[in-house]
């Protein structure tokens, strides 16, 4: 079990209440990998790396027990020398976590309230950064995160003890791990704070010189930055404020705008002019859309009417082309009339397999000879009418089928004729003598 102190990030919703207390939302913990030096993390003796990569998995950060430990956690000015419990709460407590602890993306959002007037003044002036004190178990089993990042240890059983306002939490306002084997003890006087930070910077510088801490590459850059932060914190402690006021808390914030969406625009609902412009734009867009749809509807209606006309015409053509018994009889009668008239003026004409026009031309040719060879179809038609005007068509009546008419036995007729011939020959001499 190790005791850790993490920097928190207060957002711009910090405000002073009517009773003088301070209320703010802070981001407590987050998932992912935190990096720090081996001596800061209490690495085991057999650890060979220059930087420890500790993984905070989602199921640990957002576990029920871990998030529940935020509830009513005490708020302090500076980190106490010991973790806060019932025996020292009155000595250190100036406020507490007050409200719902909820997940905010990769973070845990924590609402805090500072109730003591002197503490509120410090948070507004000299102690503008927040630091989270908690315990956890470091599981020194290396592995790889789901996103493919390698780590050396895993934080488990994360339990919050207190949240402290400090002059300069290590790493500034960003959420960075600041793990130590013992609780961070910030002295209350500026000189003592400065000495504490300088001792840390000097100790790290010695490690740079003797080669036990990295000075090159990403690990070296991180180590050098840590030393610079420690020196900046020492100077800030002497000045009575955090370095460059890196944690900015707005204690007179403007009300956050209430955003609403009108059409495709997102506007501040309290800005009447912006809302009017957005509404007008949305109405214009809607009118344009309605106009476009109306035009499309008119075009579609015209197209449908044209198709209806085409369908009516096709139905009429189908009706005209329908074959009925009456039409068949009329066609047969007309055909028979042409054939009958043609045979009346050209008895030997062959009509089988020929069209009416071909039959008429052949009949006219039979009458006019070569003169009809180059005649047009209309001329042939006129000549045929003229030739057949008074002609009586040959009978085209067809004997109805029924009981066949017996015409006689041809074999018997032949035999009878032969017998008569022989008899005539036999009696020929008798007829001559007479």
C-alpha positions, 0 to 999 in steps of 0.5 A: 500500500502506498500513499499518493498525492495527485494534482486536480484540475478545478474548472471555471465553475468555482464560485463564492456562495452567499454564505462566503463558502467556495464551491468548485468542480474538480477532476479527480482521477483519470484512467491511463498511464502515469510516469514517474521516477523509481524512487518516487514510486517506491520501486522494488530493488530489482526494477531496472528501468529509469522511469516507472509507467504505472497504469490506472485501468478503467475498472479500478478508477471507476470501481464502486469502492474507489468512487465511493471513497470520494464521498465526504472526503475532507478538504484541507489547506496543504497536505497534513503530515498524516492522513486525515481520520476521526482523530485529527479531522477538526485540526485539518478539515476546512471543507469536504467533497459535497455532491454527486461523484460522477464519471466525466469521460476518462475522469472522475468529477468531484464537487468540493466546498470550502467552508472556512473563511480563512481557507477560502481566502487562501484558495483565492490567493496563495493556494490556487492548486488542488492535490488529491491524497489517496492510497493504493496498491501497486501491482508490479506486474508489467503488461500492455494496455488495451491500446498497446502501451507498455506499463511496469505496474498497475494501481489497484484499490484506489481509496481517496483520503483528502483533497488539499489546496496547495501553493504549487502542486507538482505538475501544475494544473494538469492531472499528473501523478505526484506519488511519494512513499510517504504523505507529502508534507508541505510546511506552512511557512514560505521559507520552510516550503522553499527549503523542502522543494530545494532539497528535492531539486538538489537531490534529483540534480545529484542523481543526474550527475552520478548517472542514477537518474536519466538525463537524455531521451524522453525519460531524461527530459521528464526528469529535467522538467521535474527538477525545474518544477521543484525549483519553480515551486521553491521560488513560488513558496517564497513569493506566497503563490503558485508558479505563474498561477498555473491553476486558474480558478475564476471566482467571479465566473460568468454564467455558462451560456445555454446553448440551443440548436435552431435548424443547423445553428447552435446559439446562446438561448440568452442572446435574443438577436442570435436566436432571431437570426437563427430562427429567420435562417431556419424559416428561410431554409424551410420555405426554400425546402417547401418551394423545392418540394412543391416544384418537384410535386408539380413536375411529378404530377405532370409526368404522371398525367403524361403517362396516364395519357400514354396508357389510355392510348395504348389501351385503345390500341389494344382494344382495336387490335383485339381479335373477335369473331366478327372481325375474323368474319369480316376479314374472311369475307373481304378476302373471299371477295378479292379472290372471287373478283380476281378469278372472275377476270383471271380464272387461272390465277393462283391465290394461295399464299398471296396477299390481297395486294399481290392477288389484285396486281396479278389479276390486273397484269393478266388483263393488261400484260406488261402495261401493269408492270410499272403501275403503282399500288394505287393504280393497280387498286383502281384498275382492279376496281374498274375491271371487276365492277360488273364482274360476278365473282366465281362461287367460292361456296364450300360444300359443307361437311356432313355425310359424304355423297356416294359417287359410286364404286370406280372399280365396278364402273371400270369392270362394267365398261370392260364387259360392254366393250368385250360384248361389242367386239364379240358381236361385231361380225353379226352386226356386219352380216346383217 
